[in-house]
Amino acid sequence: MAKAERSLDEAAHTGAFAFETTSDNALVMHLSGSWSLKGGLPSVADARERMASATRLSFDARELEAWDTSLLTFLVKFLDLCKTNRIAVDRSGLPSGLSRLLDLAEAVPERKGARKNKTSDRPVLERIGATTIATAGETLDTLAFLGELTKAFGRFFTLRARYRAWDLMLFIQECGAEALPIVTLISFLSGVILAFVGAVQLRLFGGQIYIADLVAIGMVREMGAIMTAVIMAGRTGAAFAAQLGTMKVTQEIDAFTAMGFPPMEFLVLPRIIALTAMMPLLCLYSDVVGILGGAAIGVGTLDISWASYYLETTRSIDLAYISVGVIKSVVYGVLIAFFSCLRGMQCGNSSSAVGDATTSAVVSSIVASVVANGILAVVFYVLWI
C-alpha cells in the first residue's frame, strides 16, 4: 500500500481526513479527530486530482473521535463528487449513525428553489429578461383576474351570481360603520391642517375669511376622497388581502372550487361591491368632518363667526365640486378592492406569503389611487369642472 497523504493540515481544522491508495487503485479515506462546525469545513476540491483515476472508495473512521453535522455536510459534498466521477463507494467503515444520516439525506433530495439565488451574480441581460418575463406573467394573471371578475359581475347583474347575502352585509358593515372612527379622526385633522396652512398666508392680507373657501374646496375636490382612499387601503384593503391569502394557504379556496362554489363570486364579488358602495358615503362624511375641522380653527383662533364661515363655505362649493370628489372616491374604491382581492388570490402557500400579499395590496392600492387622482385631475380640468 502507498503511504497515506494528508489533504488538510490538522492545525487548520480539528477534524482531518487523509487518503490511502491501495494496490488495486482504490482509495481509502481516513477520518480522524473531532469534527465540529466551529472548526470549519475542509474543501473537497483538493481531492479531485486523487479521485481522477480511482475506481472505488472506502472509509476508515477508527480514529474519528467526535462529529456533528459538519462531517455530514462534508461527506454529502464528497459523495456528490464521487457520483460525478462514477466511483463506487463502500460506506461500511463509517459509524452506523452517520451512515443512516447519509441515507436519509440522499432519500430526501433538496427541494427546487429552496436556496436563495444571488441575482447579483447573474448577467445584466439575464436579469432584465427574467424581470420582463415575470412582469409579463403578472400582467397576464391580472388580466385573467379582471376577466373572471367581469364575468362574475355579469352574473351579478343578471341575478345569477352565487354568494351569501349575509357575507355582503358583513363586508358593508366592515367597510362602512366600522371605518367611521378612523375616517373621522383623519378627516378632522386634514381640515385642521388645511386651515392652518391657509391662515399663515391669508392673515398677511386680512383674508382670514377665505380659509373657509380653501378648506371646503380642498376637502370636497381632493382631500376627502384621497385621504379616505389611503385609510381604506391600509385598513380594509389589507384585511381583504390577508383574509384571502390565509384562505389560499389553508387551501380553503381550493375546497370552494372542489365543492362547485366559484371563489370569484363567493369570496371576491361581495368584497368589491361592499367597498365600492361604501367609498362615496365615506367620502361625503369625510368632506363634512374636514370642513368642521377647518371651521374649528377659523372660529376658534381667527375670530370668524360660525355664520360667516358657513355662508362662505356654501358660496365656495357647488354640486359639481361635490360630484368630482364622489366620482373619484368610486374609482378609488374599485381600485382598492380590485388590487386587494387580486393580491390575496395570488398569495403563495406559506405564512410569509400572506404578509407579502398584504404589503403588496396596500402599496398597489395607494399607488393606483394616486395615479388615478392625477389622471382624473387632468380630465376634470379639461372639462372645466
N, C-alpha and C positions, 0 to 999 in steps of 0.2 A: 504493500500500500504506500501511496505517496504521502509525504509529510503534510499534516494539516496546516492550512493557511488561514490567518485571521483576516476577515473582511472589515472589521471595525475595531478601533482602539478601545480597550476596556476603560481607559481613563476618561473617554468622552461620554460613555453610556455605562450605566451599571450592568445592564444586560448586554450580552455579546453573542455573536454566532461565528462559526468557522466552518470551512469546507474541507472535506477529505475526499480525495479521488481514489477509487478502488481500481483493481486490475481490470475489471470488465467495463471501464469507462463510466462508472456510476458515481454519483455524488452522495455524500453523507453530510448532512448539516448538523453540526454540534451546537446545541443551545446551552448556554451557561449563564450563571449569575442571576441577579434579581431584576426582572423586567418591570418597570414602573413608568407611568405616564409622566412623572416628574423628570425622569431621565431622558425623555425624548425618544424618537424612533430612528433607528438606522435606516439608511437608504438602501433600497433593493437594486439601485442602478449599478452598484459595484459588482453585483453577481451576474450581470448579463453576459460578460465575456466567459465566465466559468461555465455557464449553462449552455453556451452555444453548441458544444459538442457532446453534452451529456444526454443519456437516453433514459436514465432512471434516477429517482431521488428518494432518499430515506432520511429519517431523523434519528438523532441521539440526544435525548433530554435527561441523561443521568446526572449531569452537572447543573441542571436547572434548579435554582433554589426557590424562587417565588416568581409569580407572574400575575398580571392583571390584563385588562383589555388592550393594553399597548401591544402585547405579544400576539393577541388575536388579530389586531389590525395589521400588524406586520406580516403575519402568515397569510392572511387573506390576499394582500397585495402580492406576496411571493408566489402563492398558488395560482393567481391570475397570470403571472409571468410564466409559470410552468405550463399552464394550459395554452398560452400563446405559442410556446416553443414545442408543444406536443411532447412533454416529458412525463413519463409515468411516475406517480407519486405513491409512496408507501408510508402511511401515517401510523403504523403500528408502534413506532418509537416515541410517539407523543403521549403525554398524560391523557388519561381517559376523558377527563372533564374538558380539556382543551380540544380534543378530537370531536366530542359531541357538539361543542360550540361552533366548530368549523362546519360540521354537517348542517347545523341549523342556519348558519349564515349563508350557505350555498342553497339550502332548500327554500329560503325566503329571499328572493332577489330584491335588489333596491328598486323602489317604485320610480317610474319615469317622472322626471320633473321634481323629485324630492329635494335635490340640491339646487340652490340659487345660483344661476349662472351670472357671471360678471359680464355685463354688457359692455363695459369699458374696454374689454379685450377684443371685442368684435369690430370688424372694419366699419367705417362710417357709412359706406353704401349699404352694407348689410343691415345696419341698424335703421337706416332710413327706409329700406324696403320692408323690414319687419314692422316698423311703425305704420307704414302705409297700408300693409295688409291687415294689421289689427284695426286700424281706423275704418277701412272698408268693411271689415266684418261687423264692427259695431254699428256702422251705418245701415247695413243690411238688416241686422237684428232690430234696430229702431224702426225701420220701415215695415218690417214684418209685424212688430208690435202695433204700429199705427194701423196697419191693415186689419188686424184682428179686432182692434178697438173700434174701428169704423163699422165692421160687421156687427159687433155687439151693440153699438148704438142704433144700427139699422133694425136689429131685432127689438131693441127697447122702444123705438118709436112706433113699431108695428105691434107692440104689446105681446111679443113672443120671447122676450128675454127672461132667463131663469135666474132669479136672485130672491133673497128673503127681504120682505118689506121691513121687517124688524131691524135687520142689519143696516138698511138705508137710514132709518130713523136714528139709529145709534150713531152712525157716522155724522149725520146732520147735527146731532147734539154735541159731538166732539168738536166738529169744525165751527160750530156757532156759539152756543151758550157757554161752553167751557173755555172758549178762547177770549171771552169778553174781558176778564180781568187784565190779562197781559196787553190786550189791544188798548184798553182804557189807559193804562199806565204809559205806554209808549206814545200814544197819540197825544195825550195831555202834555207830556214833556216835549214833544215835537212842536206843538203850538207855543209853548213857553219859549223854546229856543228861537223859533222864528220871530216872536215878539221882541226878544232881547236883541237879536241881530238887527232888526229894523230900527229899534229905538236908538241904537248907537249913532246911526246916521241921521235919522229923521228929527231927532232932538236938536241937531245943529241948525235946522231950518224952521223949527217950530211946527213941524208937521206930524206931531205925535198921533193925530187922529188917523193918519193913513196907515198906521200899524194894523188897523182893522182890515184894510184892503189887502195888505201884504199877507197876513195870516190866513184870511179867508181864501184868497186866490191860490196861495201856496198849498194849503191843505186840500182844497177841493180838486185842483187840477193834478197835483203831483204827490205831495207828501202823504196824504191819506191812503191812496192806493198803493204806493210803493212800500211804505212802512208796514202796511197790513200784509203785503206780499212777503216781505222779509220775515215777519213774525210767523206767518203760516208756513213758510218754507222750513224754518228752524223748528217749529213745533209740530204741526200736523204732517208736513211732508216727511220729516224724519221718522215720525211714528208709522206712517204708511209703509215706508221702505223697510223699517225694522220688522214690522209685522209680517209682511210678505216674504222678506228674507228669512225670517225664522221658520215660516211655514215651508219654504223651499228646503231649508236644511233638514227639517224633521220629516220631509217627504209627504207633507200634508197635501201639497199641490198635486203631486203625483197620485195621491189617493183620490182626490176630486176627479182627476181625469179618468182613473180606472173605474170609478163608480158612475161615470157618464155625466158629471157636472162640469160644464166648461168653466175653467178658472177665470177667464176673461169676463164672463158675465156674472159669475157668482162672487168674485173677490174684487176685481178691478172696477167694474162698472159702478157699483154703489159708492165707492170712494170718490171717483171722479165727479159723479153727479152731486154728491154732498158738498164737496169743496167748491165746485164751480157755482153752486146755488148760494152758498153762504158768503162768498167773497164780496159780491155787491153790497149785501146788507152790512157786513163788517166795515166796508169802505165808507158807507154813509155814516155809520156810527162813529168811525174814526174821524171823519170830517167834523162832525158836531163836537166831539170831545176836544179835538185840536183847536177849534175856534174858541171853545170855552177856556182852554189853557191860555190862548193869546189874550182873551178878554180879562182873565185874572191878572195878567201882568199890566195890561193897558189901564184897567180900572184901579188896580191896587198900587201901582208905582208911578204912573204917568198922569194921574189926575184926569182921566177921561171918564165921563159918566156912562152908566150902563145904557141909557137911551141913545146917546151919541154913538157909542160903539156898535149897538145893534143896527141903527139906521145906516151907518157907513158900511157895515158888513152886507146888509141886504142890497145896497146900491152897487156893491162891487162885484157881486156874483149873480149869475142867472142860470136858467135851466141848461143852457148849452155847456157852461163850465162844469156843472154837476154831472152832465151826461158824459163828458170827457173822462172824468175820474171813474165813473161806474163802468164805462166800456173798458178802460184799462184794467180795472180790477177783475173783470170777467176773463180777460186774456191772461192775466197773471194766474188766476185760479186754475184755468185749463192747463197752463204750462207747469205749474207746481204739481198738480195732481198727476199729470202725464209722466213727468220725469221721476216722481217719487215711486209710482207704481212700476215704471219701467226698470228702475234700478233694483227694486225689490224682486221683481220677477227674474232679473238677470243675475241675482245673487249666486255665489258659489255654494259649495256644500260643506263649509267649515264655519265655526263660530266667528273667526276673524273676518270672514267674508261678509257677515252681517254688518259689522262695523264699517267695513269699506263701502258697502252698498248704501248705508245711511249717510256717510260723509259725501259720497258721490251724488246722492239725491239732493242734499241741501245745496251743495256747490252748483250743480247743474240747474236747479230751480232758480237760485238767485241770479246766476249769470244770464239765464234765459229771460228772466223778468227784466233785468236791466237793459238787455239788448232790445227786447220788445218795447220798453219805455222809450228808448231812443228812436226807434222806427216810428212809433205812434206819435211822438212829439213832432217829427217831421211831417207826418201825414196830416195831423191836425193844424199845423202851421200853414201847410199848403191850402187846406180847406178853410182857413181863416176862422178857426174855432178857438 
